[in-house]
């Protein structure tokens, strides 16, 4: 009997589920049992019991039959890839191999190519194989240098690079923004803007305190104004005391933060 017929006969799947699994199988190398497990309509235990009936094979006990003499025959990554584990070496170069799916000819061919042994497949439960791999299969350099590890390392490296680029981009953006617009802080009810040796302190009542050092002025100063318009008028009268960078920043502060309509005139040097 076919595997699907056995599963139907046991009432484990419906005809619609079987048809859907068969449609998914068309054009691919996947086994029907693996597809039905992926569809979550049967468990690996259900599949093992059905395969045992189909192939007339007993289900072996992996822990009881696994020999230490074969612990280095296959690397762990191949055992996990194909859900297999070597049990013993028999006469005439035969490797007895426990498999969750003894009909997986691709797995058998790859194991034979890797080991140079002729595979004699036997049926075992997937859960037993998974538990036995770390305990019964030796860890080797092949487990470090294989495509699965390369893909995992590559994904981790790409993720780290993307995070680094994002962090670097954010830091560069913040540095550029700080250089252009300065810093903004709040003390009590006041909002304080700082950049290019200048500070604008906007109080809650709308008064403004300008302090700092003009690029072409002597020493530091501080002046309080009743509103932003008075500050703008003061700056217009002292354009030559500020550097081009300071005037650009003041223009931004008037336009974006203080909402002063009239623009400042470009400074023409000291």
Helices and strands as residue ranges (DSSP letters): H 3-9, H 15-25, H 32-38, H 44-55, H 62-65, G 68-70, H 76-82, E 84-90, E 94-99, H 105-115, E 118-123, H 126-136, G 141-143, H 147-181, E 183-187, E 190-195, E 198-202, E 208-212, E 221-225, H 228-237, G 239-241, H 244-252, I 253-257
